[in-house]
Amino acid sequence: MLAVFVARRAASFRNRLQIALPGVALAGCLFGVAPAHAFSLDDVTARAKKLAGQPYAAPVSNLPPVFARMQFADYIKIQPKMDQVEWKGDATPFKLGFYHQGMHFSTPVRISEVVDNRVQEIRYEPGRFDFGDLKLDRAATNKLGYAGFRVMYPVNRADKLDEVMSVLGASYFRVIGKGQVYGLSARGLAINTGLSEPEEFPAFREFWIERPKPQDKHLVFYALLDSQSATGAYRFELRPDNNAVLKVQARVFMRNPVKKLGIAPLTSMFLFGPNQMRDANNFRPALHDSNGLSIHTGDNEWIWRPLNNPKYVALSMFQVNNPRGFGLMQRGREFAAYEDLKDRYDLRPSAWIEPQGDWGRGKVELVEIPTPDETNDNIVSFWTPDQLPPKGTPIKADYTIHWTMDERGAVTKDLAWVKQTLRTAGEITQANLIRHLDGSLGFLVDFEGGPLADLPPNAPVQASFSVGDNAEVIENVLQPNPVTKGYRATLRIKVKDPNKVVEMREALVLDGKQVSETWSYQIPPGTALSTPSQAVK
């Protein structure tokens, strides 16, 4: 079953467009007549609750063969015509473009706009699209529709529209701010992620988008989610800026029991980095959309978990009641850290989830899936409640997603943070001063910022650390780093059984008080190899 799960996740198709499972459309209009009251989340919530009490109706593809057989290289040739975008004649700075059906997007989603509290469907028109050099019978598009939409806004220059949000496939969406390029994705809901059985992908079936007023700097839209096990109502409020902000209100109803429900899920890619030996044939020092999971617990602890590309599926759980925040982050913004002019990993944003209100007892979970290349999203993180409410009672989750390149700004200024984690083969210096690899593993952790820069050279900073039973600590040295005005911890260990996991934690302490976030690292089974010839590919 594990192989089935990995294969299912590996089918996640990226290439700068998130593709998972298709969104689907309802058979009929949910709101056939304009409501007499202001359209709101309550309208969608009522529909989601009613839908949860009905048997699940699986979507049926309406794609003709020429679209169903389409490959990605042809699909991306279908682009929206800029002179046919929604609201092109309106003064609002926001415009809407659409994604066409095709390939995995086998059923349409219904998209309506809300104007003065009146709901009107945005009808599919093939004339909105440029099909490039595709050899298509134009009659084949007569009964097709939209697969999703794009939000355009002049975030970089006042005279140029930029795509700042993409909503496409299942419940996936991506957002970028000024100077950023698309990287990791968010989802509406995750079901049974990280289990040996196939994951369930809920889909946004219908959207309602409020037409912004000319002076508005935000865009509001609603979504109805449906799947075999759950339904949901969502309100989104997008504010593009240097760091884009997306406010989310979710109301989820369970249709059937599930083994695991993931709230505010994030999906990303990690192939390799300085903490995991890379392919010697690749010129890039690092290749990832995110390189760590950051958690701010309800008990006010800050945790940093560097990511891995494991040999087998790895699941990490952090008991976090009433989380204050968590996110998949891209720490390290220097171009030299990636050396990639084509994909610009240095410009891909982090996503920081900030819960609103108390979420109760639960866990932040991290799923790491092996991948041979960067085309698969192999990292998933989410919060899962310890208990679900009874059927008919919604799970209420309000949160804000910050899409940012200011990772340091997400961590409290009162603590030092982990700037980088370096992995190396462990070594000893012989009597003749020649270095000798001794079969151990070495980790160098650079802490910087917060109170460290103002400490005197002789400050009694100490390293508080713990290592699991599957490893022996050979050396743990803490020394000031004059280059960063921080501290470098060097931890050398010998793994007892490389087929078992190793957990490690380290933090800086001064006068009995923790002055850094907690570095929490896992060596997955099968990856405790210390020489370059044994490096994980």
Sequence and secondary structure as in RCSB ss.txt:
>XXXX:A:sequence
MLAVFVARRAASFRNRLQIALPGVALAGCLFGVAPAHAFSLDDVTARAKKLAGQPYAAPVSNLPPVFARMQFADY
IKIQPKMDQVEWKGDATPFKLGFYHQGMHFSTPVRISEVVDNRVQEIRYEPGRFDFGDLKLDRAATNKLGYAGFR
VMYPVNRADKLDEVMSVLGASYFRVIGKGQVYGLSARGLAINTGLSEPEEFPAFREFWIERPKPQDKHLVFYALL
DSQSATGAYRFELRPDNNAVLKVQARVFMRNPVKKLGIAPLTSMFLFGPNQMRDANNFRPALHDSNGLSIHTGDN
EWIWRPLNNPKYVALSMFQVNNPRGFGLMQRGREFAAYEDLKDRYDLRPSAWIEPQGDWGRGKVELVEIPTPDET
NDNIVSFWTPDQLPPKGTPIKADYTIHWTMDERGAVTKDLAWVKQTLRTAGEITQANLIRHLDGSLGFLVDFEGG
PLADLPPNAPVQASFSVGDNAEVIENVLQPNPVTKGYRATLRIKVKDPNKVVEMREALVLDGKQVSETWSYQIPP
GTALSTPSQAVK
>XXXX:A:secstr
 HHHHHHHHHT B TTS BSS     SS S  S  SS   HHHHHHHHHHHHTS          HHHHT  HHHH
TT EE GGG BTTTSS S EEEEEE BTTB S BEEEEEETTEEEE    GGGEE TT    GGGGTT  EEEEE
EEEEEEETTEEEEEEEEESTTEEEE  TT     EEES EESTTSSS  B  EEEEEEEE   TT   EEEEEEE
E SSEEEEEEEEEE SSSEEEEEEEEEEESS  S EEEEEEEE EEEBTTB   TT   S EES  EEEEE TTS
 EEEEE    SS EEEEEE SS SEEEEE     GGGT  TTT GGG  EEEEEEES   SEEEEEEE   SSTT
S  EEEEEEESS   TTS EEEEEEEEEES SGGGS TTSBEEEEEEEEEEEEE TTS EEEEEEEEEEEEEEST
TGGGS TT  EEEEEEE TTEEEEEEEEEEETTTTEEEEEEEEEES TTS EEEEEEEEETTEE B EEEEEE T
T    SGGG   
